Amino acid sequence: MADSHVPWLGTVPKHWRLVRSKWLFTKMDRPVRSSDEVVTCFRDGTVTLRKNRRELGYTESLKEIGYQGIRRGDLVIHAMDAFAGACGVSDSDGKSTPVYSVCAPKDEVANSRYYAHCVREMARSQWIVALSRGVRERSTDFRFATFRNQLVPVPPSLEQRAIVRFLDYADRRIQRYIRTKERLIELLEEQRRAIIHQAVTGQIDIRTGQPYPAYKDSGVKWLREVPEHWKIRKLGQIGCFSKGSGGSKADESKTGLQCVRYGDLYTHHSFFIAESRGRIKPEVAEVSYTPIRYGDVLFAGSGETLDEIGKSAVNLVTSSAYCGGDVIIFRPSVKVDPRFIGYATDCPYAVHQKACFGRGITVMHIYANELKYLTIVLPNLVEQAAIGLFLDRAIATIDRAIARTSTEIELIGEYRTRLIADVVTGKLDVREAAASLPNVDPFATDETRDKVEPSIDDHWEAPQPVAHRSRP
């Protein structure tokens, strides 16, 4: 190894050369063809037709001034987003905004996909941010004029192919692992919802794990039958509603009384409020905010999605606490277990009811006049307490599994980042490993990416180290 004297690169193998990018790539300026569709360079390194990701959510240009042609295999660098990793090799022919630098290798010395990894490593190491001349943070402008003057490593051509081959295979395995773990989290969350729904609607007796001996028709289509001895009640029959009030976030302080805002109900609290995220000074709370008690159910009065409409949590704070505006407070007038009511008012069938009550287009609103018709089923207090305790334990187990799986995804992501950095900069020699790996189609879709495609590299052998070459 030898010191490259390039901050983002560090030491490199002695037989690697260092040259400026202008000796390897030419900036292309192709005319746009009538059949070309828009290509987008994403921050995850994918460069593809934007329709391959999604149809909506993009900023559309009224006039495509300065648009340029892109060809499959071009190295594409997003000048404004390169600092975040927006660099890759296009998998499609198309056209793009002039903010992209479309580069083609001058000869076989440069492998576009290897140098896409190099640019992404410049981004990961914050080198591109360090080159920024803007005043505003992250206002980078990594155009070809800057890229062309950067010193980059030049491994032998066969070694570049070995690195790309190895990283394609490793990335395919890692992405498959991540997809599997993400699917596991989805299944665990589905299991959690099912357990809550079955317990609070009486589909199973949590003491035996079996259905109750006798059931009756609830008269509610999404409830169907409920245990015969359970009572069917609407919230308006077992308590009263009131509206929260409060000022702005300017009232918040690091110390003081706990205060729950409507946004906290769908971003911070799940079923219960053990401690609020915000606090306010006592003198402000007493004048401008609404006090809440232990056992009060708080509903978010507005939200942007169906899951946010009427999102609720039960207040379990025993000390003085308050809520802000756009919060609907339900205070039970009959004896109920607070943990049971917390699960019952935000279980899947309750969420469905609240979504039906919501009004609005962009921002949905829900009111106490609708929430008073929210139907729940109530067993006796002993059963309520038992169900609350059972769900606490069951959900804690599932949440631990979800947290553990999320940690595994984070760790494998960190491993992937470190692996790419070490391989691209020559800290890890993968030539022998690459020689024994199957070929991977780098442009395969999710449905075909696990298939091994034939390639001219089928009989490729690991190259031997070559003598160090001087810079041109």
Order of alpha helices (4+ residues) and beta strands (2+ residues): beta-beta-beta-beta-beta-beta-beta-beta-beta-beta-beta-alpha-alpha-alpha-beta-alpha-beta-beta-beta-alpha-beta-beta-beta-alpha-beta-beta-alpha-beta-beta-beta-beta-beta-beta-alpha-alpha-beta-alpha-beta-alpha-alpha
